[in-house]
Structure formats: C-alpha cells, structure tokens
Amino acid sequence: MAPSSITLNVPYIKTLHKKPYPAISPSRPELSQAGRTVLVVGGSSGIGFAIAKAFIQASASRVIITGRQQNRLDDAVSRLRAENVAGTVINALVTDMSDLESTEKLWNAFRDTGVVIDVLILNAAGFGKEGPILQAGLESTWAVFETNVRGLLDYAVRFHQQPEGRGEPKFLVNLSSSAAHNLTTDNASPTYGLTKNSGTLLMQMIAHGTDPKDMQIISMHPGGVLTDAARSAGYDETTLDWDDENLPGQFAVWCASKEAQFLHGRFIPVWWDVDEIKTGEVRRRIESEYHFLRVGIVGL
C-alpha cells in the first residue's frame, strides 16, 4: 500500500516506467503461462486483481484468487471473466491468510481435488496501527506478524510440499513494499514496515536454501498504486503521481518466468526496465555482489 515516488537515487538504472511496456507484456510468448495454475492471494481488488488479470492475459490454464469477503470475490470473478479470451478457468475461494485453519482447509482442498499450484502470488497483507510500536502494543503488533510473516511461511511451505506438477519449476512472487527498507519516510505504521521487512527477509532466506530450478522466489515492490487500501489511509488522486496498476500486474508475470531467474532471492521494484536489468549494471552487480538488492545492514 505505501506509495512512493520514482525519483530514486539509482544511477545504475536509466529507464523507469509508470505504465506497462512491451518487455513485460503478457502476450510475449516467452512469458506464456499456458498450462499453469496460478494462485493469487488477495486477488479481489487493486494490485492483486491486476496481477490475476495479467496471468489470464498470459494464457494461464487456471487462476485462483482468494480473499476474505465473498461479495468482493464474486465481483472480481465477474470482471475477470468479462476479459477472459484465453479460456482460463477462474475460481475464487474465501480464506484468511492469518488463520492457520483457513489456510490448511484451502491447501487440503487443492490436494484432495488434485490441483497443483504452479505459481504463487503472495499479495495479502495486514497494515497495523499508526504510531509507535509500543503504543500499538503486543497484541496488535503480533497480529500483523501473523499475516505478513507467518502467513508467508505457511503458504511457502505448503506450496513447496505439493506433489510434483509438470516437471517445471514453481514460481513464488512476494509483494513487498518500500516500507520494508525506507524506514524514514514510509513510517506512518512502523509495524507494517517491520513486518514487510521481516517477510521479505524470510523469502530471501528461503530462497538462499532453494534451487531456483526447483522454486524461483522473487520479492517485488509493486510501486505506488491508488488502491482501496491507499484510499482508506487517506490518499486520493491528487496525493501522488500514481502508477498504473497494470504495471505491477504485468511485472509479476515477468517475475514468474525463467527470464527473471537471475533475481532469485532478490527484492526488485517494478519501475526498473527489465531489459536494462537483464543486461546492464544491475545484472553485473547481482552476479558479483551477494548482498545487492537483499535485506541487510548497510555499512558492514
């Protein structure tokens, strides 16, 4: 949710985007999701909905979205089916990422019906109270950990433990935030920043011990999109020069491709041009600097 400007001090990236562009287009054959089943956690609105739409455009065989409210899921499915020209099967399931019983029921249903998830998009998040953590207190702060950290681990473990699918890698895309690292400006809810940092580090550590040819893991910063959650936090059209929601939607499809394998375990913002990432200074630093684009301590 936390919006940010794209005026970043990154001299190694010259091309920044606010809207979709050809290199991440779901229509590219190299990004085809044909034959894959995609699970978008938190896919009923905003960025999650845009991601689900992009995977449909990329010809995924099945797209499953989850959320906590049946009416919002029903509306999302209706809108997705109206745009579905690829014959994708679209399903919606009510579940709560912070509730272990709810997620166990979800994954048991997949097992019992023979559904194997090929691509997992971790988009749902809790935001927590504004103000200092000590004022928010233990119960409120830990509740956000249950969604933004424990929930990620729960889904990642279940995703990895599935039976073998089509003999291809699994793809896990985690939606992080600038709040995970930009602790001075994105600090209205420090609990949100703390847990997004922890969740991103968790994905990074899982990736460290996982072969990307088995399960490719990338965390992405989805940009500044005027979502319902952003509106609820008091933002409107005049607050920022917002990004097109289809930019993170299509970028997520690119992250679920073999083209992005070199970013395994890294954190990458959607604004950066992927052709430049693949061939320029970013690629050189990724190959030569283990800590580049990873959560860590600056200066040591």
Beta strands, then each sheet from edge to edge (+ up, - down):
strand 1: 37-41
strand 2: 62-67
strand 3: 89-94
strand 4: 119-122
strand 5: 170-175
strand 6: 215-221
strand 7: 267-269
sheet 1: 3+ 2+ 1+ 4+ 5+ 6+ 7+
end
